[in-house]
Amino acid sequence: MKLMRFRFSLAASAVLLSALCCSLVYAANPSPWSPTGPDGGNARHFAFSPQDPSRIYLGTTDSWIYVSSDGGSSWSRLARLGSTNDLVVDSLVVDRSDPRTLYAGVWAMDHSDGGVYISHDEGHTWNEAADMRGQSVRALAQSRANPGVLVAGTLSGVYRSTDRGLHWREISPGGREIHEVESIAIDPYDPEIIYAGTWHLPWKTSDGGAHWTSIHEGVIDDSDVFSMVVDPSRPSVMFLSACSGIYKTENFGYEFRKVQGIPSTARRTLALRMDPSDRNTVYAGTTEGLYKTTDGGDTWSRMTDPDVIVDDVYVDPRNAKHILLATERGGILASEDGAVGFQASNTGFSQRQVTALLIDEKSAGTMYAGVINDKAYGGVFISTDRGRTWKQQSEGLHGDDVFLLAQSQDGTLLAGSSNGVFRWDGNAWVHADAPSAPPDPPASTRERSRERRVRLEAAALPSDPVQLSGRVTALRAIGNTWLAATARGVFRSTDGGTSWTPVLTSEADGTFPGVGDYLTIAAQGQRVYLGRRRGIVASEDDGATWHALNFPDGLTALASLAVTPDGTLWAGGREGIFFSRDEGQTWYALKRLPVVAVNNIAWDPSLSRLIVTCDVGTVIYAVDPHDQSWTWWNAGWTVHAAASLNGRLAAASLYSGIVLQPEMEAARVATGAVRDARP
């Protein structure tokens, strides 16, 4: 191939090229990879049929619905709603007269999408209700007295269907206060009586929406009403939860009283659930644990630790001691003793946001996952059996997010967190020590102005330096040298993290602008490269001193760097992949690969390929650096990093944990049955 210097921008054609590539690949390879864990994450809402309480459906925050056929002991993915990964499935209903029919109300995180979806085959396939397309649906309920009646609460108001969701019409008056509807309840005997809880107090209609009445007597003004539950044996009795507490009415909502026993700090009671066998027993899922009353709300007891955020509660109608909780971060918790004690019940349920994936170089079949947004339930997870089972390994992280993982030459594990660098000492994660005082500035400057190489003089830090703190944006163990980039600059340790030396902490003479935003590190031997959005620097001495490199023409935003064994430097970013064979002086575009928005490139020694992932598709590429041919796989999930695990690719997804390549697909690659793609 004749190499031509790349001087023009691909920005104009990037989106079209990526969309075309991803759609072609998806059509050719529709089978998704299998999610394998770590188990847990955000669970939102349960639904079940009284005819078969062992079959439980579960909504999530990333458009997916799970199902359990054994009462919540294990879970499997059932279906994804819509075409995006940001739909929150907060409302699920199993039709009372036809358990094969399900309804789902969804909303998008940015409020740009939502609607009602309907399935007639136990959730395997779904169709969107046209009348509700684009509505941010926060609540959905079905009438006990007339199963044909469904009512939905949306940000714009209350909608009703009388034909099992086929058609809908708005029944709340426009321009009034009935909007931002968060909860819905229907009288068990009269489908015309509907309660709507909004972000500013509850409302009621007794004639199917023709007229509405504000029912806030006894409720603190401007209370957000999160949940409402009507006693099916005594419809005059109703509980509602709000940001100001839990309220009870015994006269159809005309007057409420605040029940006692819930501390004022537990203001967010997200879900209320009655025991179907004892209406005086009510469970309240709050942002500070699960509460329970057995005397109709007069007294309450907290049944879990206060750090458990409960989004929904399932009470088995056949066995009231069997309780399930849908929680944030912790997934599903199960109790067999009426909520006295809980155990995780997340087998098959993985909703983790994995930001770091590391394959252990010292132990075959072992890999690590770093997750964010899960606090005490997150951190680092380890699997020693190729992803079949996972164990949390987060002691010492104290709930910090983990963005990066690395392994030193002696096998020491490193974690780049939201609060600096940690190392695993065999029992717990230990914070890296404080950086040492900077060395004396070098006496001379390296004269290579023709190549724009300027030696950086390390700037002095405060006399009383603190530990490496704040988010770690880049982390690498190169032999016995550790490099870590934070907002304060780049630090280097050669003694296992006992001390750190600042090596890039000032803008010097303008050669290194934006020194605190380095986000990727690549290395080969003593040669190290550091990249930021619009700049690349290099070191020939394990990161002790640095000089600037040219930045690829046509690349507007760098995301990742990699070095292949032949010394070629590779850069991936918004416009695709670029490479340099002369240590970053001259760059060329890898035109053959039909991909843009590259977020990660990494050399995989077991495959002898560059592994490439991008932000805008589900495709993983493997590039041969010698002839630039490439192989692709459609993971079926949006992934941002991938690596070979004993010949089988593992990939880190945005919200669904680690996903694994099908074994048969990996075997075809190993035997050469999958051919490289060429122009």
ABEGO torsion letter per residue (X at the ends): XBBBBBABBAAAAAAAAAAAAAAAAAAABABBBBBAOBBEEBBABBBBBAABAABBBBBBAAGBBBBBAAGGABBBBABBBEABAABBBABBBBBAABAABBBBBBBBAAGABEEBBBBAAGGABBBBBAAABGBBBABBBBBAABAABBBBBBAAEBBBBAAGGABBBBABBBGBABBGBABBBBBAABAABBBBBBABEBBBBAAGGABBBBBABGBBBGBBBABBBBBAABAABBBBBBAAEBBBBAAGGABBBBBBGBBAABABBABBBBBAABAABBBBBBAAEBBBBAAGGABBBBABBAABBBABBBBBAABAABBBBBBBGAEBBBBAAGGABBBBBABGBBABBBABBBBBAABBGBBBBBBBGAEAABEBBBBAAGGABBBBBABGAGGBBBABBBBBAAGBBBBBBAAEBBBBAGABBBBBBBBBBBBBBBABBBBBAAAGBBBBBBBBBBABBBBBBEBBABBBBBEABBBBBBAAEBBBBAAGGABBBBABABAEAGABBGAAABABBBBBEABBBBBBAABBBBBABGGABBBBBBBBBGBABBABBBBBAAGBBBBBBAAEBBBBAAGGABBBBBAABBBBGBABBBBBAAAGBBBBBBAABABBBBBBAAAGBBBBBBAGBBBABBBBBGGBBBBBBAAAEBBBBBAAAAAAAAAGABBBBBX
